[in-house]
Amino acid sequence: MINVTLPDGSVKQFENKVSCLEVAQSISQGLARNAVCCEVDGVLCDLHKVIEGDCTLKVHTLKDAEGLAVLRHSTAHLMAQAISRIWGKAKFAIGPSVANGFYYDVDFEGDVIVPEDLEKIEAEMTRIVKEDLPIVREEMSRTDAIEFFRSRGDGYKVEILSELDADTVSLYRQGEYVDLCRGPHMTSTGKLKVFKLTSIAGAYWRGDTKNKMLTRIYGTAFEKKAELDEYLLRLEEAKKRDHRKLGRELDLFDIFDEGPGFPFFFPKGMVLRNALEDFWRQEHTRAGYQEVKTPMILNQELWHRSGHWDHYKDNMYVVKIDDADYAIKPMNCPGGMLVYKRKPHSYRDLPERIAELGLVHRHELSGALHGLMRVRCFTQDDAHIFMTPDQIESEIEGVVRLIDRFYKVFGFKYKLELSTRPEDSMGTDEQWEAATNALKRALEVLGKEYEVNEGDGAFYGPKIDFHLEDSLGRTWQCGTIQLDFQMPERFDLTYVGQDGEKHRPVMIHRVVFGSIERFIAILTEHYAGAFPLWLAPVQVMIVPISENQAEYAHEVCGKLVSLGVRAEVDDRNEKMGYRIREAQLQKIPYMLVLGEKEKESGSVAVRNRKKGDLGVMSFEQLADKLQREIAEKSSDM
């Protein structure tokens, strides 16, 4: 007798061994029809997997993330089969499902693939779908699999297999196409009807610049065409919102060939940046933080002491000063340690919250650079909190509340992820367990839901990551809270406790924005460049109808500027319609159109970027409205 425990806790009993599909059929024929794969004792598997003993089982459909990932992974194989039919010499590296789709890295052995070729591949994929080929799992010894792929001249699969620590591996066959894969997969190519290839990029084999550059083809797949159409519309909208494009059009920021990965901020971009930094400083002052500034270049010995050298040296810029080795800082933490260590501390001084907007540099690969999203120098809004062990949970709760306040101002929803100890880490099991449990308890006290991301913590401690959802439904990892028992040990940080003895403080590393540059990129795309009033580089554009009202326009502008409103006058010798369109293209929140009537009455005709014509107001009414909206930091989406 086999007992199969279902997610709701109920148990299904079977006299003999049974397939996952048969279990699904015993639950519901509808579930069986929609089933994509199963999860047996936490491991994903094909529907035809045979269960031979007691287990827990969950059925996945295309309505959940696991099922959709299987559909997309199967579509990656479908694409590879189509490519192999068109380009017989092509060799395949890896082809995983990823967020929102899939990709496959392909060696076309000298052939150049251009975007126009994607339609050709899609057409062949459609033919294979119509063939409705069964997708069959085969198991083979690792040795036999190496010989199999070597006989086909597939060196990438041979290299992967040679490094696997397994006696047996799985292959998936669909018609003439065979691929090395752990699975699971859909049951046939006929189920892969809704797909789209979206882009082509270059990718070094295994991410190593010393290896061959492969062609990475991206695509996506869905259960229904309507879902694909909606996704493609979002992609088109994302292209319009690309921060690199808007940064140039709105004259905010750019990156030039003379400094790849090193962004330039122009006057309007600096207004936006300074508004964010001013907001950051105000909120941190209220939350009891003190701001510091640490040097950008520090002796290399410091980075060995902190442990960062062993983990970051390949991404660090190094320099010789007076025949000694120095490094440009890739993060602010070691400098924060020295700030704490400069003087003795008592338990009465703790918690001590030290914040820094610190410019850091990291040597990113040129192929990884992407506008402000991935740069080589950026400003982290760091803070380091030094505390006693009994203050851990309250401090974590305080940081979560602070980050929550920030994100609500921008209209962001977010999800939380708790990342645990990675393989490459420092410290004892007891320290890691205590740190991880402290993070869990703080989130539970706050009533926050979270997912666990096993093995993805920092090398010195577990962490909580905040994943923001923007107006297009995309997610971005920004804020993080990292609990650290290791750095105080390495730097011999102490405080004098109530007992008069020296004790080791615990510390938190945390950021809210993540990096100012990346957060600006996210905001630019989130708002499509139409920043809310409090962030807008130009908040009010004043347009006199003719030169007769120019003097009055400048008078109104001067009064607004004196109140702290960022206002400008467009009195160029251009038609009024042209000047109004220019203000609209620059996405300026408010426009004041001034004619003779407004001049004589001392009023203003107000237009809002979103709501259109708001009618005529007195200057006092307008000033009150603007100051109130700026103070409230309305999102104005």
SESEDO-423687 format. One record per residue: x, y, z of N, C-alpha, C in turn. Coordinates in pm, whole numbers, plus 50000, padded with zeros to 5 digits. Example, Ala and Ser with C-alpha at 12.3 -4.5 7.8 and 13.67 -1.06 7.14 Angstrom:
% residues 2
513194943150780512304955050780513204967050780512854977550708513674989450714512905000350787
END
This chain:
% residues 637
500854988050000500005000050000500895012550000500565022149911501325034649901500435046149948500935054150041500215065850091500795078450028499945085749957500355098249893499665109849964500465118350029499925129650105499815141750013498645148050007498385159549920498595172549997498675183849927498965196649995497965200350105496715195950092495715199250194495775190050315496745180650315496895171550427496165158350412495295157450313494585144850290495525134450230495155121650244496015110750198495255102050098495895099349986495365090049886496145076949899495425065849896496075052849908495965045049777497075038549740497135030549618497745017049652497185006449591497654992949623499034990249565499304995849446500584993249379501235006549342502415005549285503085017649236502185024749136502305038049131501365046149056502105058048996501675062948880502305074748819501715087448877502455098248864501955111248911500645114848840500575111848711499375114948636498165107348690498385094748727497285086848784496825092548917497755097548996497375104149121496525116449091496955124448993496185136348955494785132448908494675121448831493365116848784492475112648899493075106749001492285102449117491755114349197492435125749185491985137849256490865144549177491115146749047490145153548961490555151948816489585148448731489895147248588490295160948532489665171448584490015184948539491455188348575491865184548696493245186948737494205179048649493845166548619494705158148535494855164048396493755169548342493825175548206494755187548203494785195248313495585207548317496955205748379497245193448427498515191148494499685192448398500775198248447501995200048369503125191548425503245191548556504285183748625503855181648769504625174248842504335171848983505565174949067505315176149195506385178249291506275166949393507225157749391507215146249481508305148249586507865149049712508795151749823509685163849794509055174149734509765186749709510595187249583510595176349504511395175949381510455175549260510655184949166509825185349046510105173348957509055168048894509235156348807508145156148701508345147948598507365146448492506105139348543505025140948468503765134548505503865119348502504745113948418504835099448403505775092948505506325100948596507185095148700506365085148782506965073848810506285063448886506645064549033505615064849117505785065549263505755051449318506775047949393506875034149443506795033249594506685044549664506605044349809505885056449862505675057049993504975068250054505675081450022504885091849998505475104849961504425115849979504895128049969503995139549955504015143749808502885148249756502795151449614501955163949592502425172349502501695184349461501655184749310500475187349254500325188149109500415202749065501225205448964501365219048912500685220348776500045231748756499415234948627500035247848574499565252248459500085264648402499595277048476498775274948577498305286248657499305289948766500315281548789501295284848892502685286448830503605292148909504935295748857505715283548812505605272448887506365260448853505905254748720504595254348700504065249048574504435257648455504365270948474504705280148365506185279048331507035276948432508475275248407508735262748324507965251948348508125239648269507715242048124506615249348104506195252747968507305260447895507905269947963508925278447900510215270747876510585262147970511775253947949511575244647830510385238847818510085230247704510125238047573509705250647579509725258947458511145262647420512045263547519513465265647488513995253847407513615241647445514005229847368513375229947229512125234247222511455235447091512235244947000512655256347054513445265846976514765259646931515425252347023516695246046988516505235846876515415228346881515165218546774514955225646640514225236646643513995244246519515315249646465516175254746553517485259946510518315248746450518285237046513519095225846463518635221346324517365223146294516865219746160517305229846055517405242446098517765253046001519275254345988519975254046101521445255246103521995242046159522245232746073522635219346114523915218846196524805228746179526085228746251525965234546393524815240546425524665247446553524875237946670525535243046774525745235546897525115243247012524605235847111523795242047216524465241047352524465252247424525085252747557524015250447663523415261147716522365259547817521125267247773519965262547818518705268847778517675268547889517825276647992516905276148106515665284848087514665282348170513575291948185514075302748280513625314948257513995326248343512725334148371512835344648451511665352948480511085358048348509825355648325509075360348208509435353248078510205342348082510485335747954511575325347963512435325247860513515315447852514585320947759515735314247758516745317247657517505304547627518235304547515519185293847487520445300147432521605295847484522895300347433523345290647325523585296047206523835287647089525155291747022525935281746982527145284046903526805281046757526675291546677526305289846537527525287046448528685285646511529925281946442530185290446318530195303546340530565312646232529405319546165528225313646168527055320246108526615331946196526225342946132525775354846204524255354946205523675355546323522225355546338521775369846366520775374346292520255387846307518785387046350518225398146403516835397746451515835392646348516115395246220515185390646116515105375446109516135368546161516125353846160515145348046261514705355946356513815350746459512495345946399511985352846297510745348546232510925335046165512085332746107512385319946043512375308646147512975311546263512995301446370511585298846421510815309546440509435308046488508595299646392508795301646263508025293946163508335279046175509605275746195509975261646210509455256146343509455264246448508895260046575507415256646559506685264646483505265262146459505055248946387505945245746293505825232946222506035221246319506985222746410507255211946506506075210246603505455221346639504255220546725503175212446655502985214946526501945207546451502285192646440503565189146442503965175046438503595167946569503395175646676502985170246806503865158546848505165161246851506125150646886506095147847036506065135347077506155132247220507505136947276507475142447397508725146347466508985135547569510045127747546510275115547623511565116647704511465113347831512635113147919513365099847904514695100547893515515088447887516625089747991516945078948058518055079248154519225071348099520435076048129521645070348072522765072248173523715063248175524855065248263525625077648216526255084348309526995096448274528075093348170528725081848185529785077948090529215076147950528075069247940527445067147809526965080247750526465089247837525975102147788527125110447730528285109847797529455117047744529805111847605529825098747589530145092947459529085096547356527825096547399526725099947307526895114047251527125123847340527235137647293528565140147224529615132847263530895134247193530745129447048529985118647028529795113346893529025123146804528265132046869527505142146794528275155246780529505155446833530335167546825529845178746914529125175247021528535185347109529415187347232530455195547215531445197447320530905204247445529885212747431529335219747547528675209747643527915200447588527255190447674528305181147736529345177847659530415169347712531085176147831531335189247818531975196647927531085197048051529795199248032528865199348146528845185748214528725175248133528665161648188529945157848260531065162248209532355158548270532495163948411531755174748442531855180948574530725176948668529775168848618528655164648702529095153648798528585154648920528845144249019527595135449026527415126848925526235118148918526565105848836526015094548876526215082148799525285081548680524075086848699523045086248595522545100148565522275102848437521745115848396520515113548309519755124248290518555123148207518705131248079518145125747970518085132447841516625133247802516295143247721514915144347670514965144047518514095135847461514055133947315512705138347262512735145947153511515149447079511865148246930511375137646869511765135046731513245132446721513905139246628515335137346607516185145346706515575154046784516315162946874516445156647013517675156447065517945151147198518755161447276518355163847402519045173747483519305168247622520415172147679520735168847818519905177947907519145172348001518275180748084517745172748201517625179448316517065172648434515535172748430514935181548344513495182248335512895189748454511575188448474510625181148389510235189148266509405182548178508965188948055507505185948027506965193547934505615190547884505635176847816504465171147792504415157547738504605156947588504345167947516504535167747371504705181847318505285183047198505485196347138504155202747100503105194747085501805200347050501225209347156501775208947276501275217347385501995230647395502875233447300503715245547305503305255347197502055259247194501515266847081501695281947091501845287047212501825301647230503205306447274503965312047180505335316247210505725328047122506825334447161507375345547083508845346847115509685347547012511115350447031511265365547034511975370747134511945385047159513225392647128514385386347144515625393947123516825384747110517935390747065519215383747050520275391747126521155384547196522255391147267523485382047258524605387247302525815379247311526025374647454526615362947473526885357847608528105348747602529095351747686530265342847691529875329547754530425318747701530195305647760530635305947905529695302747992529895302548137530255316348194529915326948121530135340448170531585344548179532465337148115533915339748123534385345947993534965357948001535415365047881536515357647807537145347947873538185340047805537575329447713536275326847732535595316647652534945322747528534415314247444533815318547319532525326347344532295336547260531045344047267529965336147193528885333147262527755325847204526625335547172525645330747097524465338647066523355334547161522865343847239521775341247332520465346147269519535337047251518235340547195517195339547307516495350647328515475351347432514085349347371513205343447450511825342047407510925340747528509635339347503508695337047610507585328047561506815322547654505715313547620504635314747727503395312847684502255313747774501265302647742500295301147829499235291347805498285296347697497945309347703496945314947611497515326547533496985328347410497475339047324497195352747385496065354247453495735367147514496785371147617497325361247689498375364047787499655368547718499975362047606501165366047529500985380147474499805383047419499555396347363499705407147469499175404347588499285414047698500745416047736501515405347739502925406147773503695414347668503405411847541504095419147434503765433947437502525437147475502155451147490502965457647602503165450047711503975455247822505425457347777505915448247692507285449847640507415462647558506405465147475506415477347394506385489747482505555488947587505485500147681506825501847752507465490647785508765491247852509795498047762509735495447632510675501847539510485517047540509225521347546508945535747549509465541847679509465533647786509875538547917511355536447946512085530947853513515527947875514215540347932514795538748051515375550348118516525556448040517215548347958518325553747879517795563547775516685559947713516055568647613515475581147678514725579347788514115590747855515165599747920516255593647969517305601748029517885611747932518015607547805518525616747703517445626747661516215621747638515145630547590514805641447692514835637947820514495647547925515725654747979516905651847920518155658547955518495656648103518355644048149518605640848289519995635048311520335624648232521585617348251521925609848124523175605448114523595597348000524935591048034525355581747951526665575547962527355576747827528565582047827529275584847703530335574147677530745573247550531765563447511533075565647586533315578247627534555581247698534585575347839533425570847889533385565148024532335554248035532535542947970531515532347976531285527448118530015528048160529665523948295529775534948399530185547048356530345558248448529375569348410528255570548481527175579648437527475594448459526935602648369526925617148381525515621348421525405630348520524125636248556524155650948516523125655248441523035668948394522245677248496522125690448476521465698748577520085693748621519245689948524517905685148562517985671748636518915663348594519105650648663519585652648804520405662948826520895665748960519775671049050518835678248991517675682749071516915670649123516655661149033515965648849070516765641149176518045639649150518905632249243518945638849380519105652049382519185659249510517865658549586516745658449514515435657149581515345643649651515815633149585515815619849647516735619449769517925625349754518885625149865518395633549983517745644949953517195653250062516115645650138515255638750064514215630550126514845619750213515875613350159516595602750232517155608250363517785620050356518395625750477517335629450581516245635250535515185639150629514635626950704514345616250629513765604450691514755597550785516025597550748517015590950833517295599050959517275612050948517445620451067516305617751166515075616951112513915614051198514045600351264514675590951193514785577251244516015575251333516735586051364517835585051459519165580951400519375583451271520655580251206521555592651206522855590351212523845600851194524585598251063524805608750985525445606950854526945608850863527675600350789529135601450780529555600850634530815603550610531405601950477532765595250496532985583950430534265576950442535035577750310536365576050315537185577750194536855567650085537125571649961536855562949846538015553249822539215556749868540395548249850540955544949988541145532050013541665527450143542705516450121543565514750217544655505150208544135491050183544845483650100544405470250061544285460950182545115463150285545065454750404543675454950468542995466450460541655467650517540695457650453540835455750321539915446950249540235432250276541495429250307541825415650353541225413250492541325423350578540815421950713539295419950714538615427050627537145426250624536645413350558537525406950480537105394950407536615397850267536485410650232535975414050099536965410549988538265410950018539255408349914539065394449854538795384649940538625370949891537365369249807536395378049825535115376449756534925386549642535665397749645535415408449549536635412849469537805406749493539015412449434538945413649281538235404449214538145405149068537315417049021536515422849111535675434249074536195447349133537395447049191537925459049256538985465849170538985479149176540035487149112541135489349215542375486349178543495487749272544445498649222545195504349316546065515449282547265515449378548405520149329549615521649411549715536149460549925537849591550155551149647551365550149740552415557849709553645557449790554165543149807554125535649697554615521849692553785512049777552625516449825551745507549901550505504449817549895492949845548725488449768547435493749832546625500149748545335505449791544255500249696543005501849739541885497949652540795508449662540135510849547538945519449546537795511149601537075516749695536105508349768534955503549678534645490349686533495484949615532245485149704532435487849832531325489549925531815497750044530875502150128531195511650234531485505150370531195492050382531195485650515532505487350594533685484250536534915485250617535155499350671534825509450592534955523150642534035525550760532825519650754531905520850866532435514350993533195503450975533805496951092534805506351160535595513251078536615522351134535955534151205534795538551151534075549651217533655545351358533125533351371532715528451504533925526651596534995521451541536165517551622536965529551671536665541451622537495553251654537435557151801536405552351872536265556352013535605545052091535775544652224535135534252304533625536452311532895525452329531435526052337530935518952462529865524252516529145517852626527835512252571527245502952647525925497752606524895508952599525155519952674524225531352671524265538652537525355537052461525495543752331524745536252220524335524052249523765515452145522235514952156521545513752045522105511851911522675524951855523745523551776524325534851704524045532751556523325542351496522905541051356523705551051272524585545751187525475554051105525095552350958524765563350891524325562850752525345569750661525405565150537526355571050442525845569650299525875580550227525685580250082527075579150021527535566850002528925564649965529095560449820529985567449750530285564049611531225552149608530825541449539531635529349529531885526049382532925518049357533305514249221533455499049212532905493249107533075478949083533365476748935534315468048908534715465348770533785455148708532675460048654531705451348588532165448548445531835436648394532155433348256531375442448162531995446148051531355455447958530015450147908529925437047888528675431247838527545431647939527875433748067526845434148171526315448248196526995458348143526595472248167525255475148101524405482848171523065485848117522575498948176522825509948105522355522948151522735525548295521765530448375522005532448518521715519948599521155509748534520815497448607522075489748648523075489848562524315482648591525475491548548526135497548645527195507248617528455503148692529515510748669530785507848736531055516848855530295527548868530365535648990528955539849027528645538849156527285542049200527315545649348526275552249392526175556949529525215547949606525745540649704524905532249789524405540449908523125539249937522585546150054522685536650174523905534850217524225525150321523875530250460523685520850549523695524050691524175511750765524895514050874525385503350959524905506151100524205496451156523645497951289524395488451383524975494051486525715486251586524845485151710524695472951762523715470951869524105459451959523415458352070523565447052160522685435652109522985423152145522195411852094520705413052124520335418852241518915419652274518195430752197518935438752119518315449352038518085445051893518515433051857518475428651716517085429751657516115423351720514795422551660514125436151648514245444551752513615457851746514255466451638515575465151619516245472951516515845468251376515725455151358515285450051227513875454951198513005454451299511645459251281511645474051241512515481951305512605496151272513045498551129513995490551082514465492050945513365488250846512665477350874511575473250784510515484250775510175490350888509175501050887509685513150808510965516250823511545527650750511485525250600511915513350556511895510250413510465510150361509535504950440508125504850401507625519050377508005528450467507585542450451508115548150321509365545450289509975550550166509195545750045508975532750036508385527049914506945531449893506215533650002504825538249988504765552149925505775560449952505815573849893505845573049740506525562949685506655561649540505565552749479504665547849562503585539449511503995525249478505085520549539505565507049511504935496749606504495485649549504225473749628505535465749630505655456649727506895448849731506645435249794507575426049765507575412949828508895411249903508865403150007510055401050090510615387150068511935386350071512625373650053513705372450159513685361350232514705358750334515735349150278516985353650267518045345450209518935339850318519225326750309519955319650413521425317650375522125309950455523575308550444524025302650311524935309550240525495303950117526655294450148527085286850047528215277650067529495285350101529705296450031530905304550052530595314950159530845311650286530445320550395531425319650511531295329050606532135329350725531255327150848531845321950955531125320951081530675306851114530145305251237529735292251286528275289551253527885276851258526485273151236525585279751340526065280751463525265286651570524985301351542526015308651495525825322851464524805324651352524925316251249524025317451135522585314051174522435303951257521085300251300520465311351383521245317251474520745328151558520355340251472521205343651374520945355151288519695352851203519585340851144518435337851058517145337951137517175332251257515965331951340515545345951383516515354651407516195368551445515465375651331515925373651208515255379751093513825374451080513685361351095512355355251084511395360851188511865361551313510995366351421510555380751397511485389151349511145403251325510055404251218510175396651111509165397051005507825391851056507855381651138506615375951190505925385551287506705392551369506135402551460505425413551381506005417451268505425427851183504285422551095504065409451098503005403551017503315403650869504605403350834505025403850694505165389750637504575387550520504775374850450506125375350378506765363750367508065363350299508305349450242509185349250142509635336550085511065334050130511425321350141512795317850180513605314550054514755320950041515665318549929516905311749986516895298549982517955290750045519325293449980520335296050066521715296850019522105309349946521275320049956521585332149880521915344049970522285341350096522665352250185524015358150149524375369050218525715374850202526725365450267527995366950234528985357550288529165359050439528685370350495528865372750638527555371650717526405369450649525175368450726523945367150638522805362750698521545361750623520985375650596519995376350508519485389450471518005388750433517375400450440516015402350390516115411550270515585407250155515585415550035514175420350004514075432749957512795438649918512735439049765511725432449708511545432049563510365441049526510675452449464509645462249428508915458049301507635461249295506855459149173506525472749113506925475148988506685488148926505335488348854505045499448786503745501348724503505491948607504545485048557504395475148451504375460948505504395459648638504385446348697505755439648705506805446848666508165441348676508665442648820509565433748860510085434348996511575437848994511985445249098513365449849111513795447949255514955441749275515475440349410516215453049448515745459749552516345472549593516815472149737515905473649830516285473949971516785460450019517665460750119518145448350180518525451150325518335441150410518745441650550519585429350576520835431450615521765420250634522265420350779522085409150846522525407950984523915401550988524825407551065526235403751055526865401851194527315389551221528095386651343529595386351313529945386551183531335383951144532205396451144531705407251085532525419251071532955424951206532075425651307532535430451438533665421851495533625408851464534685399751509535995403051439535935404651308537145407151229537795420351265536975430251303537535443351336537675445451487537405434951563537545435451708536755447251766535495448651724534635459251776534095454951912534015464452004533535461252139532665472452194531965469152300531295479152384531365474152528531275483152621531295479452763529855477352809529575465352856528225461952898527915466753039526685463753084526265467553220527145461153327527745449753290528605442853386530025448553391530305459053313531615465153311532625457753226532205446853161533075438953076532875442752929533905439352848533795441852704532965430952636532105435252543531275425952467531365429452319530975419852236531005421752090529645426652041529585438151972528295442451918527885433851797526625433951768526105428151645525805439851552525855437551420525585448751331524625444951219523955455151168523085454051051523695462450940523765456650820524035464450699522675466150631522365477950580521085479350510521125490850410520335489450305520115500250209518615501150185518165512850144516755515050109516615515849958517305525449897517265526749751518075515549684519105511049749520035501449689521225509149635521015515449521521945525649473521095536849417521565549149436520805560849388520615559849237521685556149165521615555749019520565545648972520615533649025519675523348982518245526949020518085532849139516745536649182516175547549091517025556749047516565567048952516135560648820516885550548774516495543348653515145536748670514935530248785513655523548812512525533748818512745544948887511725555348895511395561148758512425563348677512205568848543511285559948462511485546748471510645537448395509285535548464509275535548595508025534148672507055545548637507575557848634506745569448605506725573248457507465565748373507615569048230508145583248213508995587748305509575601148296508675612048349507405608748377506455618748430506545618248583507595624048637507845623348780506775631048858506465626448979505515634049062506065647849091505185656749130505535670849144506765672949231506875665949344507965668649437509315664649380509335655249281510595650849220510895657649087509905663149022510065668448886511155679148882512115678048788513165688248778512605702148754511615703248667510865715748650509435712848690508955719848793507625717048845506535724948776506875736948734505885745848670506545752748551505895751848435506335759548319505295770348292505785782748279504895794248259504995798548113503855798948044503835802047901502995814647878503635826247856502865838247820502385837147676501145841647652500585840447517501365849047418501755861047462502545869847374503575877047458504385885147392505445892147466504855902647560503585906247540502945915847629502795910447771502755897147784502585891147916503925885747972505025887847899506305882147940506755887548076506605900448098507035906348225506225900448341504885898948320504035893048424504425878448449504775871148342505185857148355506425856048443507395864948422508615864548503508335868648647507365877548665506975881548801506385869548876505475862148809504875850148869505945839748897506875837948804507955828248819508805831648941509165844248955509985848449068509315845749202508025848249208507275845849333507235830849365507065822449262507045807949284508415802949331509465807749266510815803649302511135807549446510655819349487510905823949625510205814949727509165807749683508455798449770509055784449765510135782749686510785769649676510245760949565509445766849475508895759249361509855760749243510145749649174511035750049059510215754048935510285766848900509465772248791510355778748686509915778248561510615784548449509595791448359510105800948279509275808048182509725804348042508785800747955509105798447813508485810047734509295820547714508815832147637509575833347506509985821747452510685821847323509765826947213510375831547109509625836846994509125825146909508275816946970507665805546902506155806246925505425799146839503975798846857503635792446991502525797147050502135792347182501905777147180501275772047074501015757647063502295749547068503335754747005504625747847004505195747447145505125758747218505685759447352504905750447449503605749647429502785740847514503155726247488503315722647361503705708847329505075705447387505995715047385507325712847441507235709747591506385717147662506215714647805505615700947829504695696947740504085683647753505125672647728505955674547625506995664547595508005663447707508245674547777509165674347890508495669148017507205665648006506425659348115506405667948241506265680948222506235690248335504865689748401504805688248534503515686048602502485697048583502925709848592501975720848580502435730948475501445736248404501705746648305500765758348333501305770448334500485782348353500465790048221499305791648163499145799148039498615812948076499385823448042499065836948084498725845747965497485850747964497065860147862496815873747925496225882547848495975896147896495015896148014493995887348008493005886548116493675882748249494565872648243495275868448364496195879448415496825886348323497735897248362496985908248436495825911948383495055923048442494485919148578494075906548594493445902248719494455896648820495725895248778496745889448866496505874748895495885867848798495575853548815496415845148720496175831948724496885822748634495905812148584496035808348456495255797248400496095784548412495585774448484496405763048525496035750648445497065743948394496885730948329497725720548403497105709148433497795698148499498155687548396499345681948407499825671948311498855660348296498225656248404497355644648402495885648348385495445658948455494015662148459493585672548357494565678748290494215688648189493915702148250492975709648190492655723348229491985723748366492605730748460492035732148595491375745748614491365754048510490725767148520491645777948572491035789548601491795801248646491845801448799493015804348853493205805348998493935818349031493745822749156494575833749204495965828149233496945836849240498295832149268498335825049404497605830549501497615824749635497035810649634495955808549557495375795249546496365785349485497025789949378497995781249312499155777849406499695788049473500845785849562500485776049672499285777649730498855768549836498745754249785498165752749665497985739549604499345732849580500285740149521501595734349488502355730649615502365739649712503125736849835502555724949910501215723749908500585712349976500945699249907500875699149773501195686849697502655682949711503545692649712504975689849728505235684049866504615690049969504825685350106504275671150124503145668150059502515654850073503225644249991504075648549896504795639249807503825629649737502795635349681501815627349607502485620549489502115607549463502735600049353502335605549217501125610949203500695617449079500915608648957500525595748967500735586548855499745589148742
END
